[in-house]
Amino acid sequence: VMLFKALQVVAFLFFIALLAIAPEAKDGKIESKAEFIVTMDWPDNHPDDLDLFVQDALGNIVWYRHREAGFMVLERDDRGGATDFILVNGKKIASPIREEIVTIRGIVPGEYTVNVSHFQATTGVPVSATVKVQKLNPRTEVIFDNVVTVDHTGDEKTAVRFTLGYDGKVVDVNSRSKSLIENFRDWHRN
């Protein structure tokens, strides 16, 4: 009987020790960290579909058909008036906001390119999009904020090219033209 009681005490102490060293549950929270955020917006309620293409220093390109590439993630792909709806109390309501967002979650030294593409022109008039690049850490700093105008289906414009040093600092910003869509010659069929 004493041996059995001693075994119970050891088991109880083992259970207490296990609880003491178990890691605390985090309720499934995933912290997403971003170093840069690239946003493009165009006039509210505009029916045209514009797309954001971003290439990193290693040649990875993020776009609506490849939403994750390297450290980059296309967080929001806006298709203009095609599918921009939200559900409120079970009712489908058109969202007026036209915006695409790409986050860059790590630093790779070299040149990054941000392009705007006019995927579908339904109005037949030029569309102006505001492109903004912000460095988020250690404090928010606007790297680029300007307007790019595209005027027909298939039109592609370089908004900005910026270069990161090994320390993550921006060392150059320019708007020299560079096509990213040429990397996807058959992109409409893919």
Secondary structure as UniProt FT lines:
FT   HELIX           2..21
FT   TURN            27..28
FT   STRAND          36..42
FT   TURN            44..45
FT   STRAND          49..55
FT   TURN            57..58
FT   STRAND          61..63
FT   TURN            64..65
FT   STRAND          68..69
FT   TURN            70..71
FT   STRAND          72..76
FT   TURN            80..81
FT   STRAND          85..88
FT   TURN            89..90
FT   STRAND          91..94
FT   STRAND          98..104
FT   STRAND          110..120
FT   STRAND          127..135
FT   STRAND          141..150
FT   TURN            153..154
FT   STRAND          156..164
FT   TURN            166..167
FT   STRAND          170..174
FT   HELIX           181..184
FT   TURN            185..189
//
